[in-house]
Amino acid sequence: MMLRTQLQRKIPGYKVLGLFTLILLALLALFPSPSLVAPANDSTGFIFTLLSSSAGNPWFIITVAMLCLLPLAYKKDKKTCLTLWCQFALILVLSFAAKSIMKHITEVPRPYTHELAALKLVDSAPAFYQLSADQKELVIEQAKENVSEWRIRHWEGETNYSLPSGHTIFVAVCIVFWGGFLLRNRGYLPITLLFTWGLGVAMSRIWLGMHWPTDLIASTFCAGLLYLFIPEPIKNGSQG
């Protein structure tokens, strides 16, 4: 009975995450991955960099802080706020651990490493990961002649593996957790804003050459799975 109640509490979050995933799939189908050596518009580069940074280290902290204001905006009591914040902290920790473990297991090269191989700067995409940190930096530096600075700066900052997308897991965790909270509280406009931000972050990772579409979808499923492990305190049949 308790397990059933716990799962019922999660239904709104899964509804929101499911809709987000469907829209993301549609966008990925409509907008194929761009050429990473094509000229990049500065406005597009700036917007996608801003979106990507909002879900990456260290700027994700600002995003977390803003989302944690939601229960206060909906005038929840102190105990409810504290419970929500602890739950969110737990799923963030789990998502970070899951991302790190999965990258180590899957070892999928990032899209940009294939571009480096196409430019004949490395023998192959997997060969890039055999280089030292200094060698990786040098190879990416050499790609500046052919690749936009907007993309290069992200390549230099993330030389680990591709699957899953840490940025997209963070986004999906925010959507399944806070989207569920907002749906329970009929916050339809904030959900729309959350969707817009999340989709923007996900698509920015494709445009920047950091991830494959499959990385993004795998990340949303991972977030949904992790959400199952977050306990739902029940008081008088409801919370949040």
Phi, psi and omega in degrees: 000315180295318179297318180298318179296319178301314181292322178298326179294336184269350184304314180302319179297319180289328176297314181294316180295322179297317178295318178301315182296321178296317179295320178298317178300318179296317180295319180294328178285324183282327184239093181295162181302133182282165173289128184282349178256003177287149177302141183248128176293135183298322180295316178296315180299318180295314182297314181292326177293318179297315180296313180298318181295330181293343179245011181241172181283132005260000191287346178299338180298322178294318178298316178301314181298319180294318179293326180289351175278346184303311180297330176291319179297329179266014173057043175281152181289167186301318182294318179296317179300314181297319179298314180297318181294320178293319178298315181296319178299319181295315182290331175294316179297315179298320182292322178295317179295316181297318179300312183297317181293316182294321178298320181294324182282315188281320179051048177273122179296145178290155179306320184294336178291330175290326177291322177298323178291321179295328177278000179063033176269339172222160182293323181199167178300312178298330181295332179302323184281354176271352181280158174285169180301318180294321180292321177299316180299319180295318180297315180294324177300320181293336181283351183300335179293335185244346188238142180300144177300329180299323179277318183305316183299330177281323177299319180294329184274343184223098182248018176271191185279174193265317187262123001268182176274114178297321178298317183285327174298317178300313179300312183295324176296317178298320183288316181291325182278301183283332175297320176296317177301313182294322179294320177296332182255014177058039178268069188290322178294312176301325178297319178298317178294321178297318177299312183301315178297312183298316179294323178297317178297313182300314181290332178296327181291329175289311183299323182283350180082022184268335185214157172270155176306322179297330177297318183293314181294319178300324181293321179292321178294323179296316179298319179297321178293316180297327181298333178298332186271002180269117181294147179245099178299132182248126178224117181054032175081001181205162176200136177073000000 
